[in-house]
Amino acid sequence: MNFDELLGKFQEKVRDNALLWTIILLLNALSIVFELTSIPATRPFSLTDISISYPFVEAERYDDLTLLFLSIMLPIALFGTFISLDNKNCKFHRFYEAISGFLFGIGLSMIFTTFLKVRMAKLRPDFLARCAPLLKKGESEIGLFTHEICSAPFGERILNEGFKSNPSGHSSLASASMLFFSLWLYDTYGRKSHNKMISLICFSPLFIAFDVATSRIYDFKHDYYDIYFGTIIGIVGALIGFLYIYESERDNEDTGNTILPV
């Protein structure tokens, strides 16, 4: 099957399940727009607060592009690779089912994560480095101050990001992606296998999610609470995407039904 045929079949499936794909596109598009354009709420802060006094690290272990590659592009490529190499039938339909559930889970996780980050206005551990406050001569450091005293040496965008600590977007995206991928691997290869080691290997992608999450601690971008909250959101998104979208799509494939009526 060439690329044009694949694209045509994919478009046909999307039309057959138009409401589902409208929701998938809206969830992911709104998450991106919300993340890039929304100005977060702010809150007063203390210049003597140790919890927000960590240095600003520019060279993150997982920058945004690396995260997007690991969490979105790589799993999609691996779905296609594994499905194309096995000896099972209905390869296109299986790929479509995986992508539908995967992108739904990602979109659901990220829309909640980005909304909460903007509304909660929790300060990042490196907030004071982003702020670089300028006090008037003789002004005391004691008390609460607003962002108006910030000189923002790294720019206004970096300063605004300092108010978006909770929940962790990296943890949410990585956990949603890697948990869904692990569940898919287990459902495809591990569930019917008599070799327990294969079943365990199916969940090895979770180590990537763990590494992404913990890196946010030593890069001083989040505290433990941010990581936990983001991870929980990602887990819930992945489970909904897998149990409700992926498995329902697979169960309905033989009947010709759609998951969401149009």
N, C-alpha and C positions, 0 to 999 in steps of 0.2 A: 504494500500500500504506500503510494507516494504522499508527499506533503499536502498537495492539493486535496487529495481524497480524505486524508486525516482531518484537515481543516474543515472540509465540508461536513463530515460526520460529526465533528465537535459542534459546529454551528447548529446542526440539526438537533443534537441533544440539548443544547442550550435553549433552543426555541421550544422544545417539548417540555422543558422545565423552567419556563421563563421567570416565574415568580421567585423560585429558589435562587437563580443566578442574578436577578435584580437585587435580592437581599445580600448576596455575597459581594457583589460589586459595590453596593452602597456601604456596607460595613467597612470594607477595606479602603474605599475612596474617602469616606468621611474620617476614618482614622488618620489617614495621611494628611488631609486638609487640616484637621483639628490640631495635629502635632506641629505642623509647619506654620500655621497662621494664628493660632490662639495665643493671646497674651494671658499668662497665668495670674491668678489672684496672688496678692502679696500679703505679708504679715510683718509686724514689727519684730525686731531681733535685738539680742544683746551682744555687744562687742566682746564680752568676757565669757561667752558660751563656748566651752571647749569642744562640744559636739559638732560645731560648724566651723572649726578653726583649722581643718586639715589643708594641706597644699593642693593646688590645682594641677592635675596631671593631664597634659595634652596628649601624650602618646598612650592611648588606652590599649589594653590587650585586645579588646574586641571593639573596634570602631563601628560606626553605623553600616558602612559598606560590607565589612567582614561579617557582621551580624546578619544582614540581609542575604548574603551569599549562603551562609551556613544554615539559616533558618527557613529560607524560602526556595532559592534557586537549586541548592544541592538536593534537598528532599524530592523536589519535583523531577529533577534529572534522574535520581535513583529510582523513583517509582517507575519511570519509563524504562530504565535499564533493566531492572529486575524482571519486570513484566515481559519485556521483549526477549529475554534470555531463557525464561522457563518454558516448559513444554505444555502448558495449559492453554485452553482455548479462550476465546472472547477477550483477546488482549486489549483491544481498544476500549471496550466497555469497562474492564477492570481498571484501566488507567483513568477513565472518566470518573468512575466511582471514587477512586482515591483522591483525585484532584478536587472534586466537589466537597467532600468531607474535610479535607485538609484546609482549603481556602476559607470554608465557613468557620472552622474552629479558630483559624488565625484572625479573621476579621472580627469575630465575636470577642475574642480576648483583647484585641488591640483597641476596639471602640470603648470598652469599659476602662482599659488602662489609661488611654490618652485623656478621657473625660475626667477621671479621678485625679490624674496628675495636675491638670489645670485648675481644678476646683479646690483641692486640698491644700495647696500652697505650702507643702512641707519643705523645709530648707535642706539642701544637700550638705553633706559633711564638709565640702570645700567652699561653702557659700561665702565666707568672709574673704577668701582669696579672690573669688570672682567679683566681689563687691569693692574691695580696697577702699574702705571708708575714709573720708576726709572730714576731720573734725575742725570746727572753728577754734581759733587760738584760745586756750584756757578752758575749752569745753570738756566736761567730765566724760569719761568712758562709761560711767555707771548709768544704768537706765536702759530704756528701749528706744530703738531708732527705726526709721523707715528707709526704704531703698533710695530715698532722695539724697542721702549722704554718700552714696556709692559713686566712685569714680569710674567703675567698670573698665579696667585696663584691657580686658580681653574682648570688649565689645558688648553692646546692649543685648544681643541674642544670648551670649554666654551667661550674662547676668540673669536674664529671664529664666534660662534653664535651671538656674540655681534654686528657683522656687518650685521645681517639679520633681521632687525626690521620690514621692510615694504615690503609687506603687512603681516598682522598677520595670521599665519597659523592656529592657534587655532580658530580664528574668521571665517576664510574661511571654514574650515572643519565643524565646528559646525553649521554654517548657512546653508551650502549646505545640510547637513544631516537632520537637523531639519525642514527646509523648505520643502524639498521633502517629508519627513514623514508626515508633517502636510497637505500638498496638497493631499497626498494619503489617509489620514484619511478622509479628507473632501470629496474627490471624492467617497470614498467607503461608508461612513456613513452620511455625513452631507449635501451633495448636494440635495438629495431627501427627507431629513427630514423636517417635518413641525415644529420641535422644534428648535428654533434659538439657544438655549443654547447648543445643541449638536454640531451645526456648530461652535460655539465659542470654545468649548472644543477641537475640532479637531485641533485647532491651538495652543493649550497649550504647545506642545513641543518647540515652539519658545522661551519660557522663559528659557529653558536650553541653547539655543544658546546665549541669552542675558547675562545670568549669566557667561557663559564661556568667552564671549567677554569682559565684564566689569572686570572680574577677572584679565585679563592681564594688566589692568591699575594699580590696587593696588598691583599687584605682581611686578610692575616696569619692565615689559617685553616689553611693547609697549606704544605709546602715542595714542591720539584719532584718529589722521589721519591714523595710521596703522590699527586700529580697523575698521574704516569706509571702507577703501580700501579692506581689507580682507573680510569684510561682503558683500560688493558689488560683489566681485568675487564669493563668495559662493552662493549668491542669483541668479546670472546669470547662474552658473553651475546647480543649482537645477532646475531652470525654463527650461533650455534646456533639462536636463535629463527627466523631467516630461512631457513637452509638445511635445518634438520631439521623444524621445525614448519610454517612458511608454505608452503614448496615441496612438502613431503609432503602437506599438506592439499589443496593445489591439484591435485597429481597424482592423489590418491585421490578427488577429487570425482566424477569420471565413473564410477568403479567402485563407489562406495558404501562403500568400506572406511573404517576409522578408523585414525588414526596409531598409537594405542596400543590393543591389544586389551583388551576388557572381558569 
